[in-house]
Amino acid sequence: MSMYVYTTTGTHPYLRTYLHDHPERTMTLMQRADSSGTYLLMDESNGNSIFNAPFGYINRYQYQEKPPIGMAVLQHIGLLPEDEKSFLLQFDKLKATLTNHPELDCLYLLKSERKMAYLIMTFWQSTDDFHKFEKSIDFQPLLPYVADHQSQSSEITYADVFYIR
């Protein structure tokens, strides 16, 4: 498990230059599912970011390995400092149930380096698999945090969906 995860967005040709120039890095290129042409490049590292404008995260938890194909759901959760402990306790409940979801390929819990926010990044073979998980009783403890962020955020949507390319 890497200590850090960095992401950046851009066009496909621009982000491919990072893949070409840094083959030693563990990077994954993903395309946003809404056909906007937006791409996201994820770099897993134990060192500094190589991106010009990275979003940096501390990798707090990883369940299984990221698949080479499929889809990723990025759930952005902004928190007040006093809510972090409660959120992490609820996340611990979810961790204990992950084996109940064989359709889940991989899960990361990432903490923003810059603000009080977390990113839950999950990897699936289909959107149906994600929606089944999201509606499960195991995911319910996190719904208040997800719903609260969805109503407050205007710059980032609650769940961004990307396809691994």
N, C-alpha and C positions, 0 to 999 in steps of 0.2 A: 504494500500500500504506500503510495506516495504521500508526502507530508502536505503538499500544496496542489491545488488545481487552479489553473489560470484559464480564462476564456476571453475571447475577443470575437468581434463580428466584422463582417466585410463581404466583399464579392468573392466568388469562387476563384477567379484567377489570382487575386491578391493573397488570399489565404493559402493557396497551393504553393506560393513561394516559400512560406514558412516550412511546409512539409518537405519541399525540395532542399532548402538551405540547412535544415536541421533534422536529418534522418535518424540521428541518435536519440531524439526526443520521443516520448510516448504521447502522440497526438492523435486526435480523432476529429475528422471533419464532418459536420452535420448541416443539413439544409432544413430551413424552417418549413413546416408542413403547410403553411398557408399560401404557398406558391409566390411569395413576395420576392424571391431571389436573395433573401438574406441567408447568410451562412454563419455558422458558429464554429470556431476552432477551439478545441479543448486540449490543454497541455497539462499532463500529470508530471510533477517534478518534485525533487527534494531541494531544489535551489531557486534562484531568481527567475522571474519571467523573462521571456525573450520578446514579448509582444510590445508594440509601441503604446497601446492603450489597453492594458489588461484589466479585467475584473479578477481580483485575487481572492482565493478562498483557502482556508485551512481545512484539510480533510479530517473531519472529526470521526467519521465512521464509514466503512465500506463493507458491503455484503456482496460476495462473489466477484467475478471478473466481468468487465464490460465486454459485450459480444461484438464481433466484427461487423454484423449487420443488424438491422432492426430499427427501432425508434426509441427516442429518449423524451421523457417528460421532465421539464424543469419547473419545479414549484417554488416560487419566491415567497419567503415568509419574513416580513418585517416585524420586529418585536420592540417593545419598550424594555429597558434594562431590567425592570422588576418582573417581567414575564419570562425571561430566559430560563430560569430554573424550572418553572412549571412546564414550559415547552419541552425541555430536555427530558423531564420525567415522563411526559406523554410519549415522546419519541422512544424512550426505553421500552414502554409497553408494546409499541409497534415492532421494535427489533425482536422481541421475544416471539413474535408470531410470523416472522418472514418465511419460515419453512412451510407454513400453511399455504403458500402461494407459489407453486412450482412454475407458474407462468412468468414470474419475476426473474429476469436474467441478472440484474445487478442493481444495487442501490448505494448512493453516496449521501452522506449528510455533510454539507459544506458550510462553514461559517465565514462570512464576509470579513475581509481584513480591514475594511474601511468603516463599516457601520454595523449597527445591531440588527443583523439580518442573517437568515439561513437560506440555503438552497437545498432542497431535496431533489436529487437527480436520480430518476429511475429509468431502467432500460427494459424494453419489452419487444416481443415479436409483432404485436398488433395493438391498435388503439382499444379494441374490445378487451384485451387482457388488462390494460390499464384501468378502464372504466369498471371492470369487475372488481379489481383491487380497491379502487377509490370508493366503491359502494359497500365494501366489506365491513363487517363489524370491527375488524382489526384496525382499519384506518380511521374510524370514528373519533378517537381521542384527539386527532390532529385537526379535525374539521374546524373548530373554533378559530384556530390560528390562521388557517388557510382562508376561511371566509372573511375574517377581519381584515386580512391584508388585501383581499380582492376588492373590498369596498373602499379602502384607503388609497390604493396605489393608482396613479394615472400614467406613470411611465413604464411600468412593467406589468404584464398581465399575470394573473394567478398561475396559469399553467401554459408554458410555451412548449410546443411539440416540434421535435426535429427528427429527421431521418438521417441515419448514419450513411455517409456517402463514401 
